[in-house]
Amino acid sequence: MNGPRASLLRSTPFRLALTFAFLFLLAFILSGAIVYQLMSAELAKQLDRSIKETYALIAATYAESDEEDLVATVRDHAQFSQDSDQIFSLTDHSGNRLAGDFAATDLPDGFSMFTAALPGVPPGTEYRAYSGRVGDNNLTVAFSLSETEELETIILMSFGWATLFITGLAIAGGAVLASRVQRRLDAIADTMVEVSHGRLGARIPLIGNGDDIDAVSGQVNAALERLSALVDGMREVSANIAHDLKTPLNRLQMILESAADKTAAGKDVSGELTDARAESLQINETFDALLRIAQIEAGARKARFVDVDVGHVVETIGEVYADVAEDDGKSLSTKLIPGTKWYIHGDRDLLMQMLANLVENALRHCPPGTTIELAATGQVDRVVVHVRDNGPGIPAEEREKVFRRLYRLDSSRTTPGSGLGLSLVKAVADLHGATISLEDRNPGLDVIVSFPAVKPPSP
């Protein structure tokens, strides 16, 4: 195991699952209580309706001054209700029982509740009764609440079992879901532990379902790719510095030793000092360029960004280097659409440095007679700058490598330079959110830099 893992009970996913399960159960219990109350009220209404209908049916048998049918009806109902779920009482105006199971003498008119104490009836059995006058007599119809209470008990038991089942299902489901999420979090933790141990090639495995963990994992993987590239770049830069600066440092040492020997012999060392000064300046320029690239990549210059007319920058570079190209036996032209302006958000000085490096690179590595062209065009949401030439170009397998720090083609190692010009171009392009590509012109090379465009500033 690469690192400590949280137990399932202490893990955040499981706690979240339990929290949602608790909230769901709370909502289920509250809704169940409401449903139970509504059902109880509906059962009570139905019981009252049945009692009232039975009372009306019995009372309808009474004829004025003829209570025989009423007595017979009450007696028949009492006889057929052997289970005591329904009991009846018919008493005269003096309270004497005429028919029925009991004599209701103390019940008010209308609906009421009472506990019956009758033979064969369990103690404490409650009844819902309706009483009223039928002629000179008092009629009471009472239904037992046992059936309603039994139904309510069934409902409560069913609700209780459902609650237990849902609770178990919620906990089990939460544990399963939490364990799946925890495994993915553990994979992220394992990957970061591997990265902390120097294994920069480690990546977080993705499921591919596009959820939030996959999205975050993808962003972390992208950051790891960037980190790996930066570390590889630092290693390569260190190796290139050791390799490419070793020669000028050795040359400087040889010059100084020669100067020391000449000084000891009393000879003039002005030539050696001039050469030593040139070598030291070249070394300093290399380190200055490396520091400048590092500052650009750090993004410190973004605070100076403004809306810049790319066409004006291209035109300025074309004017500055046109005479330089002519003196070197080459031609430099600028191709712009008259009256058209394309704006990007950026640093004008860095943009000029980038284009100057591209032009100087073409002038340095192309033979006399080469035609170089600077051009700027606009698209829907992009501004594209071209630096074209019809020189020897760059081999396809070398085009990605030339943007590395201190990298130089074998054919250019005899020419002046530090191998940092295109590295600075790439750093400026990345700072501006631009893409840069090298395309073959057969013959020649087309350097294409595509910037995101912005709306022209308001006049």
C-alpha positions, 0 to 999 in steps of 0.5 A: 500500500502506497499510503494510508487509506481511510476506512469506509465508515470514515470516508467522505463518500460513505458519510455523504451516502448516510446523510442522503439516506437519513434525509430520504428516510426522514422524508419517507417517515414524514410523508408516511405519517401524513399518509397514515393520518389521512387514511385514519381520518378517511377510515373514521369517516367511512365508519361514521358513514356506515353507522349513520346509514345503519341507524337510518335504516333501522329508524326507517322501520318505525311507524307512528304509535307502532314500535313493534317493527322498530323493536323487531328490527333492532332485535334482528340486527343484534341477533345477526351481529354475534361477534359484537362488532356491531351492538344496538340499544333501544330504550324507552323514555324511562331508560328501560331496554326494549331491544338490543345488546345493552341499554344506552342510558348515558350517551348523548345524541349524535356521535360519541365514543364509549367503552363497552362492558358486555359479556363476550366482549374483551375488556377495554373494547371501544365503540363508536356510537350514534344515538338519537330519538325515534319517536319516544324511544332512544336508538343507539347504533355502535360499531367496534373500532377493532376492525379499524384499529386492526387495519391501522395496525397493519398499515403501521406494521407495513410502514415499519417493515418498509422503513427497515427495508429502506434503511437497510437498502440505503445503508447497503447501497450507500456502502456500495456506492461509497466503496466505488467512489472511495476506490477512485479516490484511492486511485487518485491518492496512489497516483499522487503518491507515485508522482511524489516519489518521482514516477512522473509517468503515473496517471489517474485511471479514467472510467470514461463516464464523464462524471465529475471525478473523471473531469477532475481526474482528467484535469489532474492528468493534464497538469501531470502531463504539463509537469512531466513535460516541464521536468523533462524540459528542465533535464534537457535544458540542463543537459544542453547547457552542460553540452553547449556551454562547455565548448565556449567555456573551454574556448574561454579558458584556452584564450585566458591561458594563452593570454596568461602565457603571453603575459608571462612572455611579455607579449601583447594580449589585446587580441586574446582579451578581445576574444575573451570578451566576445566569448563572455558576452556570448555566454551572458547572452545565452543566460539572459535569453534563458532567464527571459524565457523563464519570465515569459513562461511564468506569465509575469508579462500578462499584466502589460497586455493591451489590445494590439494591432498585429498588422502594425507590428508586422509592418514595423518589423518589415520596415526594420529588417528590409534593409538588413535583408537587402545588405545580406543579399536577400529580400524581405517583403510585407503582405497586408490588406490595406485598410484592415486591422486585426487586434489581439490582446497581448504585449507589443514588445514581446510580439515584436521580439517574437517576429524579430526572432523569426525573421532573424532566424530566416536571415541567418539560415537561408542562403543569398537570394532567398525571398522572405515574406511577412504576412498577416490575415484575419479569420472569424476569431483568429489572427494568423501571422506568416513568416515565409521563405524559400530557403532550405527549410527544416526537416519534418522530423526536426520541426518539433525539436527546434522549439526546445531550449538550446537545440540546434540543427546539425547544419546550423551549429557552425552559425552564430546563435545559442539555439534559444530564438525559437524557444523564445518564440514558442514561449511568447506564443504560449503566453498569448494563447497562440498556436505555432506550426511549421509547414513545408513550402517545397522549397522553404518554410512557412512559420504560422502563428495563430492568435485568438482575435479580439474586437477592435477597441472603441474609438 
